[in-house]
């Protein structure tokens, strides 16, 4: 159990749901852009190597962004699942309260700040 009150948990759930919608829209936009690229690549003249190389570089940046969005979406969904099962707000490593200020800043946070720092140093 954590010290989060029901209204606090509901506010954080709303924050997570809004973030989830935003991420889904961003990932959707990436897919639309990808389809557009495939179409224009088909019709592009075969000798446009410079343009293609430039596009490949741009695609790599966009793919990295899409991966970050996807990773965050996974974390947001996991946080929503923890709200459902009642484990939300507790550090997954030490079981202590993650704390409301940290959850407001990172609603999908898995660990308290101390354990997060340790986990990042270990990585
Ligand atoms: Zn902890």
Backbone and ligand atoms as CSV (ligand in chain L), in Angstrom:
chain,resi,resn,atom,element,x,y,z
A,1,UNK,N,N,0.842,-1.206,0.000
A,1,UNK,CA,C,0.000,0.000,0.000
A,1,UNK,C,C,0.872,1.249,0.000
A,2,UNK,N,N,0.382,2.274,-0.651
A,2,UNK,CA,C,1.072,3.561,-0.643
A,2,UNK,C,C,0.169,4.590,0.023
A,3,UNK,N,N,0.704,5.757,0.230
A,3,UNK,CA,C,-0.059,6.805,0.894
A,3,UNK,C,C,-0.861,7.654,-0.091
A,4,UNK,N,N,-0.894,7.252,-1.360
A,4,UNK,CA,C,-1.675,8.001,-2.343
A,4,UNK,C,C,-3.157,7.919,-1.993
A,5,UNK,N,N,-3.839,9.057,-2.036
A,5,UNK,CA,C,-5.283,9.041,-1.825
A,5,UNK,C,C,-5.971,8.717,-3.149
A,6,UNK,N,N,-7.232,8.347,-3.076
A,6,UNK,CA,C,-7.971,8.015,-4.298
A,6,UNK,C,C,-8.011,9.193,-5.277
A,7,UNK,N,N,-8.306,10.420,-4.827
A,7,UNK,CA,C,-8.286,11.533,-5.796
A,7,UNK,C,C,-6.907,11.742,-6.413
A,8,UNK,N,N,-5.846,11.544,-5.642
A,8,UNK,CA,C,-4.480,11.681,-6.184
A,8,UNK,C,C,-4.236,10.632,-7.254
A,9,UNK,N,N,-4.637,9.391,-6.944
A,9,UNK,CA,C,-4.455,8.301,-7.910
A,9,UNK,C,C,-5.257,8.585,-9.177
A,10,UNK,N,N,-6.477,9.095,-9.020
A,10,UNK,CA,C,-7.315,9.384,-10.191
A,10,UNK,C,C,-6.693,10.489,-11.048
A,11,UNK,N,N,-6.129,11.503,-10.388
A,11,UNK,CA,C,-5.489,12.595,-11.133
A,11,UNK,C,C,-4.297,12.070,-11.923
A,12,UNK,N,N,-3.514,11.178,-11.301
A,12,UNK,CA,C,-2.348,10.613,-11.984
A,12,UNK,C,C,-2.793,9.686,-13.113
A,13,UNK,N,N,-3.901,8.975,-12.893
A,13,UNK,CA,C,-4.414,8.106,-13.957
A,13,UNK,C,C,-4.841,8.957,-15.156
A,14,UNK,N,N,-5.514,10.097,-14.884
A,14,UNK,CA,C,-5.907,10.986,-15.976
A,14,UNK,C,C,-4.685,11.478,-16.737
A,15,UNK,N,N,-3.628,11.803,-15.973
A,15,UNK,CA,C,-2.385,12.278,-16.584
A,15,UNK,C,C,-1.795,11.184,-17.492
A,16,UNK,N,N,-1.808,9.933,-17.002
A,16,UNK,CA,C,-1.274,8.807,-17.774
A,16,UNK,C,C,-2.122,8.546,-19.019
A,17,UNK,N,N,-3.444,8.636,-18.865
A,17,UNK,CA,C,-4.327,8.391,-20.011
A,17,UNK,C,C,-4.124,9.461,-21.085
A,18,UNK,N,N,-3.952,10.722,-20.646
A,18,UNK,CA,C,-3.720,11.813,-21.598
A,18,UNK,C,C,-2.397,11.595,-22.323
A,19,UNK,N,N,-1.381,11.177,-21.566
A,19,UNK,CA,C,-0.066,10.923,-22.165
A,19,UNK,C,C,-0.149,9.765,-23.151
A,20,UNK,N,N,-0.919,8.728,-22.784
A,20,UNK,CA,C,-1.075,7.576,-23.668
A,20,UNK,C,C,-1.692,8.013,-24.998
A,21,UNK,N,N,-2.759,8.835,-24.929
A,21,UNK,CA,C,-3.403,9.330,-26.149
A,21,UNK,C,C,-2.406,10.093,-27.014
A,22,UNK,N,N,-1.615,10.950,-26.349
A,22,UNK,CA,C,-0.636,11.768,-27.058
A,22,UNK,C,C,0.388,10.887,-27.769
A,23,UNK,N,N,0.869,9.865,-27.062
A,23,UNK,CA,C,1.875,8.971,-27.639
A,23,UNK,C,C,1.280,8.178,-28.797
A,24,UNK,N,N,0.038,7.732,-28.639
A,24,UNK,CA,C,-0.605,6.978,-29.720
A,24,UNK,C,C,-0.740,7.853,-30.962
A,25,UNK,N,N,-1.083,9.130,-30.756
A,25,UNK,CA,C,-1.211,10.043,-31.889
A,25,UNK,C,C,0.133,10.267,-32.558
A,26,UNK,N,N,1.186,10.423,-31.735
A,26,UNK,CA,C,2.519,10.629,-32.301
A,26,UNK,C,C,2.950,9.408,-33.112
A,27,UNK,N,N,2.699,8.219,-32.570
A,27,UNK,CA,C,3.097,6.997,-33.269
A,27,UNK,C,C,2.270,6.822,-34.546
A,28,UNK,N,N,1.016,7.230,-34.486
A,28,UNK,CA,C,0.152,7.209,-35.653
A,28,UNK,C,C,0.705,8.121,-36.741
A,29,UNK,N,N,1.116,9.318,-36.336
A,29,UNK,CA,C,1.657,10.299,-37.273
A,29,UNK,C,C,2.928,9.757,-37.922
A,30,UNK,N,N,3.750,9.044,-37.144
A,30,UNK,CA,C,4.977,8.452,-37.685
A,30,UNK,C,C,4.617,7.431,-38.755
A,31,UNK,N,N,3.578,6.630,-38.480
A,31,UNK,CA,C,3.190,5.599,-39.453
A,31,UNK,C,C,2.642,6.216,-40.729
A,32,UNK,N,N,1.857,7.283,-40.591
A,32,UNK,CA,C,1.331,7.971,-41.768
A,32,UNK,C,C,2.489,8.528,-42.584
A,33,UNK,N,N,3.443,9.166,-41.892
A,33,UNK,CA,C,4.609,9.740,-42.576
A,33,UNK,C,C,5.389,8.636,-43.281
A,34,UNK,N,N,5.476,7.477,-42.627
A,34,UNK,CA,C,6.199,6.357,-43.214
A,34,UNK,C,C,5.522,5.898,-44.509
A,35,UNK,N,N,4.190,5.778,-44.471
A,35,UNK,CA,C,3.448,5.366,-45.678
A,35,UNK,C,C,3.651,6.375,-46.800
A,36,UNK,N,N,3.611,7.683,-46.438
A,36,UNK,CA,C,3.811,8.734,-47.435
A,36,UNK,C,C,5.187,8.584,-48.084
A,37,UNK,N,N,6.189,8.272,-47.241
A,37,UNK,CA,C,7.556,8.116,-47.743
A,37,UNK,C,C,7.644,6.955,-48.718
A,38,UNK,N,N,6.973,5.844,-48.367
A,38,UNK,CA,C,7.004,4.678,-49.237
A,38,UNK,C,C,6.420,5.025,-50.596
A,39,UNK,N,N,5.333,5.780,-50.588
A,39,UNK,CA,C,4.692,6.182,-51.839
A,39,UNK,C,C,5.627,7.044,-52.669
A,40,UNK,N,N,6.230,8.068,-52.031
A,40,UNK,CA,C,7.081,8.988,-52.791
A,40,UNK,C,C,8.372,8.285,-53.215
A,41,UNK,N,N,8.826,7.291,-52.441
A,41,UNK,CA,C,10.028,6.552,-52.812
A,41,UNK,C,C,9.780,5.771,-54.095
A,42,UNK,N,N,8.561,5.232,-54.247
A,42,UNK,CA,C,8.215,4.481,-55.448
A,42,UNK,C,C,8.291,5.349,-56.697
A,43,UNK,N,N,7.847,6.587,-56.552
A,43,UNK,CA,C,7.762,7.445,-57.728
A,43,UNK,C,C,9.038,8.264,-57.943
A,44,UNK,N,N,9.993,8.164,-56.980
A,44,UNK,CA,C,11.211,8.972,-57.101
A,44,UNK,C,C,12.086,8.435,-58.230
A,45,UNK,N,N,12.762,9.324,-58.931
A,45,UNK,CA,C,13.684,8.858,-59.984
A,45,UNK,C,C,14.822,8.042,-59.380
A,46,UNK,N,N,15.256,6.985,-60.068
A,46,UNK,CA,C,16.234,6.050,-59.527
A,46,UNK,C,C,17.601,6.678,-59.305
A,47,UNK,N,N,17.903,7.777,-59.989
A,47,UNK,CA,C,19.251,8.361,-59.856
A,47,UNK,C,C,19.342,9.369,-58.715
A,48,UNK,N,N,18.315,9.495,-57.898
A,48,UNK,CA,C,18.316,10.502,-56.825
A,48,UNK,C,C,18.982,9.941,-55.568
A,49,UNK,N,N,20.243,9.536,-55.699
A,49,UNK,CA,C,20.927,8.899,-54.567
A,49,UNK,C,C,21.097,9.857,-53.380
A,50,UNK,N,N,21.465,11.105,-53.682
A,50,UNK,CA,C,21.706,12.086,-52.617
A,50,UNK,C,C,20.424,12.277,-51.801
A,51,UNK,N,N,19.304,12.419,-52.487
A,51,UNK,CA,C,18.023,12.605,-51.812
A,51,UNK,C,C,17.696,11.384,-50.971
A,52,UNK,N,N,17.967,10.209,-51.528
A,52,UNK,CA,C,17.651,8.980,-50.796
A,52,UNK,C,C,18.501,8.866,-49.535
A,53,UNK,N,N,19.792,9.189,-49.631
A,53,UNK,CA,C,20.677,9.124,-48.466
A,53,UNK,C,C,20.189,10.081,-47.394
A,54,UNK,N,N,19.764,11.257,-47.819
A,54,UNK,CA,C,19.235,12.252,-46.907
A,54,UNK,C,C,17.972,11.715,-46.221
A,55,UNK,N,N,17.150,11.057,-46.991
A,55,UNK,CA,C,15.908,10.504,-46.427
A,55,UNK,C,C,16.212,9.399,-45.430
A,56,UNK,N,N,17.205,8.581,-45.745
A,56,UNK,CA,C,17.578,7.501,-44.836
A,56,UNK,C,C,17.992,8.080,-43.489
A,57,UNK,N,N,18.788,9.172,-43.528
A,57,UNK,CA,C,19.230,9.812,-42.291
A,57,UNK,C,C,18.029,10.356,-41.522
A,58,UNK,N,N,17.106,10.979,-42.228
A,58,UNK,CA,C,15.912,11.518,-41.570
A,58,UNK,C,C,15.065,10.396,-40.975
A,59,UNK,N,N,14.972,9.297,-41.723
A,59,UNK,CA,C,14.194,8.160,-41.227
A,59,UNK,C,C,14.783,7.614,-39.935
A,60,UNK,N,N,16.114,7.579,-39.850
A,60,UNK,CA,C,16.780,7.038,-38.666
A,60,UNK,C,C,16.421,7.878,-37.442
A,61,UNK,N,N,16.407,9.197,-37.616
A,61,UNK,CA,C,16.037,10.087,-36.507
A,61,UNK,C,C,14.591,9.823,-36.107
A,62,UNK,N,N,13.718,9.734,-37.115
A,62,UNK,CA,C,12.310,9.527,-36.803
A,62,UNK,C,C,12.080,8.153,-36.159
A,63,UNK,N,N,12.797,7.151,-36.632
A,63,UNK,CA,C,12.654,5.818,-36.043
A,63,UNK,C,C,13.083,5.817,-34.586
A,64,UNK,N,N,14.175,6.555,-34.273
A,64,UNK,CA,C,14.644,6.630,-32.891
A,64,UNK,C,C,13.587,7.305,-32.023
A,65,UNK,N,N,12.957,8.354,-32.560
A,65,UNK,CA,C,11.895,9.033,-31.814
A,65,UNK,C,C,10.700,8.102,-31.614
A,66,UNK,N,N,10.367,7.364,-32.654
A,66,UNK,CA,C,9.235,6.442,-32.563
A,66,UNK,C,C,9.508,5.366,-31.525
A,67,UNK,N,N,10.762,4.899,-31.459
A,67,UNK,CA,C,11.119,3.878,-30.474
A,67,UNK,C,C,10.985,4.427,-29.056
A,68,UNK,N,N,11.447,5.689,-28.872
A,68,UNK,CA,C,11.314,6.317,-27.547
A,68,UNK,C,C,9.847,6.441,-27.159
A,69,UNK,N,N,9.029,6.907,-28.137
A,69,UNK,CA,C,7.595,7.030,-27.866
A,69,UNK,C,C,7.013,5.672,-27.504
A,70,UNK,N,N,7.444,4.648,-28.242
A,70,UNK,CA,C,6.920,3.308,-28.007
A,70,UNK,C,C,7.315,2.808,-26.616
A,71,UNK,N,N,8.585,3.015,-26.242
A,71,UNK,CA,C,9.047,2.601,-24.913
A,71,UNK,C,C,8.255,3.310,-23.818
A,72,UNK,N,N,7.999,4.605,-24.036
A,72,UNK,CA,C,7.251,5.362,-23.028
A,72,UNK,C,C,5.817,4.851,-22.963
A,73,UNK,N,N,5.255,4.528,-24.131
A,73,UNK,CA,C,3.888,3.995,-24.157
A,73,UNK,C,C,3.810,2.701,-23.349
A,74,UNK,N,N,4.797,1.831,-23.485
A,74,UNK,CA,C,4.837,0.583,-22.719
A,74,UNK,C,C,4.864,0.898,-21.218
A,75,UNK,N,N,5.683,1.894,-20.824
A,75,UNK,CA,C,5.798,2.271,-19.415
A,75,UNK,C,C,4.482,2.857,-18.900
A,76,UNK,N,N,3.833,3.676,-19.741
A,76,UNK,CA,C,2.559,4.298,-19.341
A,76,UNK,C,C,1.492,3.215,-19.167
A,77,UNK,N,N,1.457,2.259,-20.093
A,77,UNK,CA,C,0.468,1.170,-19.985
A,77,UNK,C,C,0.717,0.337,-18.729
A,78,UNK,N,N,2.005,0.087,-18.416
A,78,UNK,CA,C,2.354,-0.685,-17.225
A,78,UNK,C,C,1.909,0.073,-15.978
A,79,UNK,N,N,2.080,1.406,-15.980
A,79,UNK,CA,C,1.673,2.216,-14.831
A,79,UNK,C,C,0.152,2.143,-14.648
A,80,UNK,N,N,-0.583,2.207,-15.756
A,80,UNK,CA,C,-2.050,2.111,-15.680
A,80,UNK,C,C,-2.462,0.746,-15.132
A,81,UNK,N,N,-1.722,-0.300,-15.518
A,81,UNK,CA,C,-2.016,-1.642,-15.001
A,81,UNK,C,C,-1.749,-1.700,-13.500
A,82,UNK,N,N,-0.684,-1.013,-13.045
A,82,UNK,CA,C,-0.388,-0.991,-11.604
A,82,UNK,C,C,-1.456,-0.232,-10.829
A,83,UNK,N,N,-2.045,0.802,-11.449
A,83,UNK,CA,C,-3.162,1.503,-10.787
A,83,UNK,C,C,-4.317,0.510,-10.608
A,84,UNK,N,N,-4.563,-0.294,-11.641
A,84,UNK,CA,C,-5.655,-1.281,-11.578
A,84,UNK,C,C,-5.405,-2.303,-10.467
A,85,UNK,N,N,-4.169,-2.789,-10.350
A,85,UNK,CA,C,-3.923,-3.867,-9.375
A,85,UNK,C,C,-3.505,-3.333,-8.000
A,86,UNK,N,N,-3.447,-2.000,-7.856
A,86,UNK,CA,C,-3.217,-1.417,-6.541
A,86,UNK,C,C,-1.759,-1.288,-6.142
A,87,UNK,N,N,-0.835,-1.645,-7.035
A,87,UNK,CA,C,0.580,-1.551,-6.682
A,87,UNK,C,C,1.189,-0.230,-7.124
A,88,UNK,N,N,0.380,0.636,-7.731
A,88,UNK,CA,C,0.901,1.896,-8.256
A,88,UNK,C,C,1.396,2.799,-7.128
A,89,UNK,N,N,2.526,3.460,-7.365
A,89,UNK,CA,C,3.028,4.438,-6.400
A,89,UNK,C,C,4.080,3.870,-5.472
A,90,UNK,N,N,4.228,2.518,-5.479
A,90,UNK,CA,C,5.260,1.893,-4.648
A,90,UNK,C,C,6.472,1.590,-5.518
A,91,UNK,N,N,7.658,1.825,-4.977
A,91,UNK,CA,C,8.900,1.543,-5.687
A,91,UNK,C,C,8.998,0.043,-5.945
A,92,UNK,N,N,9.322,-0.346,-7.190
A,92,UNK,CA,C,9.365,-1.784,-7.497
A,92,UNK,C,C,10.584,-2.451,-6.858
A,93,UNK,N,N,11.592,-1.667,-6.464
A,93,UNK,CA,C,12.796,-2.255,-5.879
A,93,UNK,C,C,12.707,-2.346,-4.355
A,94,UNK,N,N,12.340,-1.236,-3.682
A,94,UNK,CA,C,12.366,-1.246,-2.217
A,94,UNK,C,C,10.968,-1.204,-1.604
A,95,UNK,N,N,9.932,-0.968,-2.430
A,95,UNK,CA,C,8.568,-0.975,-1.918
A,95,UNK,C,C,8.147,0.309,-1.218
A,96,UNK,N,N,9.055,1.263,-1.111
A,96,UNK,CA,C,8.714,2.535,-0.467
A,96,UNK,C,C,7.844,3.378,-1.401
A,97,UNK,N,N,7.196,4.399,-0.853
A,97,UNK,CA,C,6.434,5.332,-1.682
A,97,UNK,C,C,7.360,6.049,-2.657
A,98,UNK,N,N,6.964,6.073,-3.923
A,98,UNK,CA,C,7.741,6.838,-4.898
A,98,UNK,C,C,7.605,8.327,-4.570
A,99,UNK,N,N,6.466,8.710,-4.071
A,99,UNK,CA,C,6.261,10.101,-3.659
A,99,UNK,C,C,5.495,10.884,-4.709
A,100,UNK,N,N,4.556,11.700,-4.231
A,100,UNK,CA,C,3.669,12.413,-5.146
A,100,UNK,C,C,4.394,13.393,-6.075
A,101,UNK,N,N,5.360,14.178,-5.573
A,101,UNK,CA,C,6.025,15.124,-6.498
A,101,UNK,C,C,6.689,14.400,-7.670
A,102,UNK,N,N,7.326,13.266,-7.366
A,102,UNK,CA,C,7.990,12.505,-8.432
A,102,UNK,C,C,6.963,11.906,-9.390
A,103,UNK,N,N,5.852,11.423,-8.859
A,103,UNK,CA,C,4.819,10.838,-9.720
A,103,UNK,C,C,4.164,11.906,-10.598
A,104,UNK,N,N,4.029,13.133,-10.064
A,104,UNK,CA,C,3.490,14.210,-10.891
A,104,UNK,C,C,4.422,14.501,-12.054
A,105,UNK,N,N,5.729,14.463,-11.780
A,105,UNK,CA,C,6.711,14.740,-12.823
A,105,UNK,C,C,6.834,13.559,-13.784
A,106,UNK,N,N,6.824,12.339,-13.226
A,106,UNK,CA,C,6.945,11.108,-14.030
A,106,UNK,C,C,5.873,10.120,-13.580
A,107,UNK,N,N,4.652,10.264,-14.099
A,107,UNK,CA,C,3.576,9.365,-13.627
A,107,UNK,C,C,3.872,7.891,-13.886
A,108,UNK,N,N,4.755,7.597,-14.854
A,108,UNK,CA,C,5.056,6.200,-15.166
A,108,UNK,C,C,6.262,5.695,-14.380
A,109,UNK,N,N,6.755,6.475,-13.405
A,109,UNK,CA,C,7.957,6.082,-12.659
A,109,UNK,C,C,7.758,4.738,-11.971
A,110,UNK,N,N,8.790,3.880,-12.075
A,110,UNK,CA,C,8.748,2.539,-11.477
A,110,UNK,C,C,9.403,2.510,-10.109
A,111,UNK,N,N,10.349,3.442,-9.902
A,111,UNK,CA,C,11.179,3.387,-8.706
A,111,UNK,C,C,11.178,4.728,-7.991
A,112,UNK,N,N,11.480,4.688,-6.688
A,112,UNK,CA,C,11.733,5.915,-5.942
A,112,UNK,C,C,13.029,6.516,-6.469
A,113,UNK,N,N,13.258,7.761,-6.126
A,113,UNK,CA,C,14.410,8.459,-6.709
A,113,UNK,C,C,15.725,7.775,-6.328
A,114,UNK,N,N,15.808,7.256,-5.094
A,114,UNK,CA,C,17.031,6.598,-4.643
A,114,UNK,C,C,17.333,5.352,-5.460
A,115,UNK,N,N,16.314,4.497,-5.639
A,115,UNK,CA,C,16.517,3.256,-6.401
A,115,UNK,C,C,16.733,3.557,-7.880
A,116,UNK,N,N,16.075,4.595,-8.399
A,116,UNK,CA,C,16.255,4.956,-9.797
A,116,UNK,C,C,17.701,5.374,-10.042
A,117,UNK,N,N,18.240,6.169,-9.135
A,117,UNK,CA,C,19.627,6.617,-9.259
A,117,UNK,C,C,20.562,5.415,-9.242
A,118,UNK,N,N,20.303,4.479,-8.307
A,118,UNK,CA,C,21.138,3.275,-8.230
A,118,UNK,C,C,21.039,2.455,-9.509
A,119,UNK,N,N,19.793,2.300,-10.036
A,119,UNK,CA,C,19.577,1.496,-11.244
A,119,UNK,C,C,20.304,2.114,-12.423
A,120,UNK,N,N,20.294,3.457,-12.501
A,120,UNK,CA,C,20.956,4.121,-13.625
A,120,UNK,C,C,22.465,4.015,-13.513
A,121,UNK,N,N,22.976,4.014,-12.280
A,121,UNK,CA,C,24.420,3.872,-12.101
A,121,UNK,C,C,24.860,2.452,-12.452
A,122,UNK,N,N,24.001,1.471,-12.167
A,122,UNK,CA,C,24.327,0.074,-12.446
A,122,UNK,C,C,24.281,-0.198,-13.946
A,123,UNK,N,N,23.430,0.536,-14.684
A,123,UNK,CA,C,23.244,0.266,-16.114
A,123,UNK,C,C,24.460,0.690,-16.926
L,1,ZN,ZN,ZN,13.075,2.386,-3.957
